[in-house]
Each structure stands twice: as C-alpha cells, then as structure tokens.
C-alpha cells in the first residue's frame, strides 16, 4: 500500500520548516517545481501500488530525498 504524503511539523515544534528558510532561497522555487511534478505523477503512483497490505514509504518522500542528494552532492544513498 502506498503511504500518504503528509507531514507532522506541528507535533513537537511551534515553527514550520519553511520559517527557517530565507524568502529568496532557490530551494523554495525548486520545491514548487518538484511538488507540481509529483502531483502530475500521483495517478501513476496510485496505479503501481497494491490496495492492501502494509503502508510503504510514500514515493514522493523518496524522490524529494534523491533531489536533495543531487542538489547538495551527497554521495551516499
């Protein structure tokens, strides 16, 4: 089963992650582009995953992590 692409930022902290990023930072524009691309892929992801079973890590989380690795040059997966 495909896990949901939701965050729980308000669980332990009062500020959101976005509050720590300056307004003109390039990651904000990249995030908007990436979110739009992932919304377009939503139907594809839904067709790939089974309807029953254990929830998986949402593919959106994995792809966002890979983009950050590519942007920051992290060598290890």
DOVEXDREN-739619 format. One record per residue: residue in one letter; x negated, y, z negated of N, C-alpha, C in turn. Coordinates in steps of 0.2 Angstrom, whole numbers, padded with zeros to 4 digits, always signed. Each point is the difference from the previous one (the first is absolute). Example, Ala and Ser with C-alpha at 12.3 -4.5 7.8 and 13.67 -1.06 7.14 Angstrom:
// residues 2
@residuo = A&nu = -0066&nv = -0028&nw = -0039&cau = +0004&cav = +0006&caw = +0000&cu = -0004&cv = +0006&cw = +0000
@residuo = S&nu = +0002&nv = +0005&nw = +0004&cau = -0004&cav = +0006&caw = -0001&cu = +0004&cv = +0005&cw = -0003
//
This chain:
// residues 77
@residuo = X&nu = -0004&nv = -0006&nw = +0000&cau = +0004&cav = +0006&caw = +0000&cu = -0004&cv = +0006&cw = +0000
@residuo = X&nu = +0002&nv = +0005&nw = +0003&cau = -0004&cav = +0006&caw = +0001&cu = +0002&cv = +0005&cw = -0006
@residuo = X&nu = -0006&nv = +0002&nw = -0004&cau = +0001&cav = +0004&caw = -0005&cu = +0002&cv = +0007&cw = +0002
@residuo = X&nu = +0003&nv = +0004&nw = -0005&cau = +0003&cav = +0007&caw = +0002&cu = -0006&cv = +0005&cw = -0001
@residuo = X&nu = +0000&nv = +0005&nw = +0005&cau = -0005&cav = +0005&caw = +0000&cu = +0002&cv = +0006&cw = -0004
@residuo = X&nu = -0001&nv = -0001&nw = -0007&cau = +0002&cav = +0005&caw = -0005&cu = -0005&cv = +0001&cw = -0005
@residuo = X&nu = -0001&nv = +0006&nw = -0003&cau = -0005&cav = +0002&caw = -0005&cu = +0004&cv = +0001&cw = -0006
@residuo = X&nu = -0004&nv = -0001&nw = -0006&cau = +0002&cav = +0002&caw = -0006&cu = -0004&cv = +0005&cw = -0003
@residuo = X&nu = -0001&nv = +0006&nw = +0003&cau = -0005&cav = +0005&caw = -0003&cu = +0003&cv = +0003&cw = -0006
@residuo = X&nu = +0006&nv = +0000&nw = -0002&cau = +0002&cav = +0003&caw = -0006&cu = +0000&cv = -0004&cw = -0006
@residuo = X&nu = -0002&nv = -0006&nw = +0001&cau = +0000&cav = -0005&caw = -0006&cu = -0004&cv = +0002&cw = -0006
@residuo = X&nu = -0006&nv = +0002&nw = +0002&cau = -0005&cav = +0002&caw = -0006&cu = -0003&cv = +0007&cw = +0000
@residuo = X&nu = +0001&nv = +0003&nw = +0006&cau = -0003&cav = +0007&caw = +0000&cu = +0006&cv = +0005&cw = +0002
@residuo = X&nu = -0001&nv = +0006&nw = -0002&cau = +0005&cav = +0005&caw = +0002&cu = -0001&cv = +0004&cw = +0007
@residuo = X&nu = -0006&nv = -0001&nw = +0002&cau = -0002&cav = +0003&caw = +0007&cu = +0000&cv = -0005&cw = +0005
@residuo = X&nu = +0002&nv = +0002&nw = +0006&cau = -0001&cav = -0005&caw = +0006&cu = -0007&cv = +0000&cw = +0003
@residuo = X&nu = -0002&nv = -0005&nw = +0004&cau = -0006&cav = +0000&caw = +0003&cu = -0001&cv = +0006&cw = +0004
@residuo = X&nu = +0005&nv = +0002&nw = +0004&cau = +0000&cav = +0006&caw = +0004&cu = -0003&cv = +0006&cw = -0003
@residuo = X&nu = +0002&nv = +0001&nw = -0006&cau = -0002&cav = +0006&caw = -0004&cu = -0007&cv = +0001&cw = -0001
@residuo = X&nu = -0004&nv = -0006&nw = +0001&cau = -0007&cav = +0001&caw = -0001&cu = -0004&cv = +0001&cw = +0007
@residuo = X&nu = +0004&nv = +0000&nw = +0005&cau = -0003&cav = +0001&caw = +0007&cu = +0001&cv = +0007&cw = +0002
@residuo = X&nu = -0005&nv = +0004&nw = +0002&cau = +0001&cav = +0007&caw = +0002&cu = +0004&cv = +0000&cw = +0007
@residuo = X&nu = +0004&nv = +0006&nw = +0000&cau = +0005&cav = +0000&caw = +0006&cu = -0003&cv = +0000&cw = +0007
@residuo = X&nu = -0006&nv = +0002&nw = +0001&cau = -0003&cav = -0001&caw = +0007&cu = -0004&cv = -0006&cw = +0001
@residuo = X&nu = +0000&nv = -0005&nw = -0004&cau = -0004&cav = -0006&caw = +0001&cu = +0002&cv = -0004&cw = +0006
@residuo = X&nu = -0004&nv = -0002&nw = +0004&cau = +0002&cav = -0004&caw = +0006&cu = +0004&cv = -0007&cw = -0002
@residuo = X&nu = -0001&nv = -0002&nw = -0006&cau = +0004&cav = -0006&caw = -0002&cu = +0007&cv = +0001&cw = +0001
@residuo = X&nu = +0002&nv = +0006&nw = -0002&cau = +0008&cav = +0001&caw = +0000&cu = +0002&cv = -0001&cw = +0007
@residuo = X&nu = -0003&nv = +0003&nw = +0005&cau = +0002&cav = -0001&caw = +0007&cu = +0000&cv = -0007&cw = +0003
@residuo = X&nu = -0006&nv = -0003&nw = -0002&cau = -0001&cav = -0008&caw = +0001&cu = +0006&cv = -0004&cw = -0003
@residuo = X&nu = +0002&nv = +0002&nw = -0006&cau = +0005&cav = -0004&caw = -0003&cu = +0006&cv = +0000&cw = +0003
@residuo = X&nu = +0002&nv = +0007&nw = +0003&cau = +0006&cav = +0000&caw = +0003&cu = +0001&cv = -0003&cw = +0007
@residuo = X&nu = -0006&nv = +0000&nw = +0003&cau = -0001&cav = -0004&caw = +0007&cu = +0001&cv = -0008&cw = -0002
@residuo = X&nu = -0003&nv = -0002&nw = -0005&cau = +0000&cav = -0007&caw = -0002&cu = +0007&cv = -0002&cw = -0002
@residuo = X&nu = +0003&nv = +0004&nw = -0004&cau = +0007&cav = -0002&caw = -0002&cu = +0005&cv = +0000&cw = +0005
@residuo = X&nu = -0001&nv = +0004&nw = +0005&cau = +0004&cav = +0000&caw = +0006&cu = -0001&cv = -0006&cw = +0004
@residuo = X&nu = -0006&nv = -0002&nw = +0001&cau = -0002&cav = -0006&caw = +0004&cu = +0003&cv = -0007&cw = -0004
@residuo = X&nu = -0001&nv = +0000&nw = -0007&cau = +0003&cav = -0005&caw = -0003&cu = +0007&cv = -0001&cw = +0000
@residuo = X&nu = +0004&nv = +0006&nw = +0000&cau = +0007&cav = +0000&caw = +0001&cu = +0002&cv = -0003&cw = +0006
@residuo = X&nu = -0004&nv = +0001&nw = +0005&cau = +0002&cav = -0003&caw = +0007&cu = -0001&cv = -0007&cw = +0000
@residuo = X&nu = -0005&nv = -0003&nw = -0004&cau = -0002&cav = -0007&caw = +0000&cu = +0005&cv = -0004&cw = -0005
@residuo = X&nu = +0004&nv = +0004&nw = -0004&cau = +0004&cav = -0003&caw = -0005&cu = +0004&cv = -0006&cw = +0003
@residuo = X&nu = +0004&nv = +0001&nw = +0006&cau = +0004&cav = -0006&caw = +0003&cu = -0005&cv = -0006&cw = +0001
@residuo = X&nu = -0006&nv = +0001&nw = +0003&cau = -0005&cav = -0005&caw = +0001&cu = -0002&cv = -0004&cw = -0006
@residuo = X&nu = -0001&nv = +0004&nw = -0005&cau = -0002&cav = -0003&caw = -0007&cu = +0006&cv = -0004&cw = -0002
@residuo = X&nu = +0006&nv = +0002&nw = +0000&cau = +0006&cav = -0003&caw = -0002&cu = +0001&cv = -0007&cw = +0004
@residuo = X&nu = -0002&nv = +0000&nw = +0006&cau = +0002&cav = -0006&caw = +0004&cu = -0006&cv = -0005&cw = -0001
@residuo = X&nu = -0006&nv = +0002&nw = -0003&cau = -0005&cav = -0005&caw = -0001&cu = +0001&cv = -0004&cw = -0007
@residuo = X&nu = +0003&nv = +0003&nw = -0005&cau = +0000&cav = -0003&caw = -0006&cu = +0006&cv = -0004&cw = -0001
@residuo = X&nu = +0000&nv = -0005&nw = -0004&cau = +0005&cav = -0005&caw = -0002&cu = +0005&cv = +0004&cw = -0005
@residuo = X&nu = +0006&nv = -0002&nw = +0000&cau = +0005&cav = +0003&caw = -0004&cu = +0000&cv = -0003&cw = -0007
@residuo = X&nu = -0003&nv = -0006&nw = -0001&cau = +0000&cav = -0003&caw = -0007&cu = -0007&cv = -0001&cw = -0002
@residuo = X&nu = -0001&nv = -0001&nw = -0006&cau = -0007&cav = -0002&caw = -0003&cu = -0002&cv = +0006&cw = -0004
@residuo = X&nu = -0007&nv = +0000&nw = -0002&cau = -0002&cav = +0005&caw = -0004&cu = -0002&cv = +0006&cw = +0004
@residuo = X&nu = +0001&nv = +0006&nw = -0004&cau = -0002&cav = +0006&caw = +0003&cu = -0007&cv = +0001&cw = +0002
@residuo = X&nu = -0002&nv = +0003&nw = +0005&cau = -0007&cav = +0000&caw = +0002&cu = -0002&cv = +0008&cw = -0001
@residuo = X&nu = -0007&nv = +0001&nw = +0001&cau = -0002&cav = +0007&caw = +0000&cu = +0003&cv = +0003&cw = +0006
@residuo = X&nu = +0003&nv = +0006&nw = -0001&cau = +0003&cav = +0003&caw = +0007&cu = -0006&cv = +0001&cw = +0005
@residuo = X&nu = +0001&nv = -0001&nw = +0006&cau = -0005&cav = +0001&caw = +0005&cu = -0002&cv = +0007&cw = +0001
@residuo = X&nu = +0005&nv = +0005&nw = -0002&cau = -0002&cav = +0007&caw = +0000&cu = -0006&cv = +0002&cw = -0005
@residuo = X&nu = +0000&nv = -0003&nw = -0006&cau = -0005&cav = +0001&caw = -0004&cu = -0007&cv = -0003&cw = +0002
@residuo = X&nu = +0000&nv = -0006&nw = +0003&cau = -0006&cav = -0002&caw = +0003&cu = -0003&cv = +0004&cw = +0006
@residuo = X&nu = +0005&nv = +0002&nw = +0004&cau = -0002&cav = +0005&caw = +0006&cu = -0003&cv = +0006&cw = -0003
@residuo = X&nu = +0003&nv = +0003&nw = -0005&cau = -0002&cav = +0007&caw = -0003&cu = -0007&cv = -0001&cw = -0003
@residuo = X&nu = -0001&nv = -0006&nw = -0003&cau = -0007&cav = -0001&caw = -0003&cu = -0005&cv = -0001&cw = +0006
@residuo = X&nu = +0002&nv = -0003&nw = +0005&cau = -0005&cav = -0001&caw = +0005&cu = -0002&cv = +0007&cw = +0004
@residuo = X&nu = +0005&nv = +0004&nw = +0000&cau = -0001&cav = +0007&caw = +0003&cu = -0005&cv = +0004&cw = -0004
@residuo = X&nu = +0001&nv = -0001&nw = -0007&cau = -0004&cav = +0004&caw = -0005&cu = -0007&cv = -0003&cw = +0001
@residuo = X&nu = -0001&nv = -0007&nw = +0000&cau = -0006&cav = -0003&caw = +0001&cu = -0004&cv = +0003&cw = +0006
@residuo = X&nu = +0004&nv = +0000&nw = +0006&cau = -0003&cav = +0003&caw = +0006&cu = -0002&cv = +0007&cw = -0001
@residuo = X&nu = +0004&nv = +0004&nw = -0003&cau = -0001&cav = +0007&caw = -0001&cu = -0006&cv = +0002&cw = -0004
@residuo = X&nu = -0001&nv = -0004&nw = -0006&cau = -0005&cav = +0001&caw = -0004&cu = -0006&cv = -0004&cw = +0000
@residuo = X&nu = +0000&nv = -0005&nw = +0005&cau = -0006&cav = -0004&caw = +0002&cu = -0001&cv = -0005&cw = -0005
@residuo = X&nu = +0005&nv = -0003&nw = -0004&cau = -0001&cav = -0005&caw = -0005&cu = -0002&cv = -0006&cw = +0004
@residuo = X&nu = -0005&nv = -0003&nw = -0001&cau = -0002&cav = -0006&caw = +0004&cu = +0003&cv = -0007&cw = -0002
@residuo = X&nu = +0002&nv = -0001&nw = -0006&cau = +0003&cav = -0006&caw = -0002&cu = +0007&cv = +0000&cw = +0000
@residuo = X&nu = +0003&nv = -0005&nw = +0002&cau = +0007&cav = -0001&caw = +0000&cu = +0003&cv = -0003&cw = -0007
//
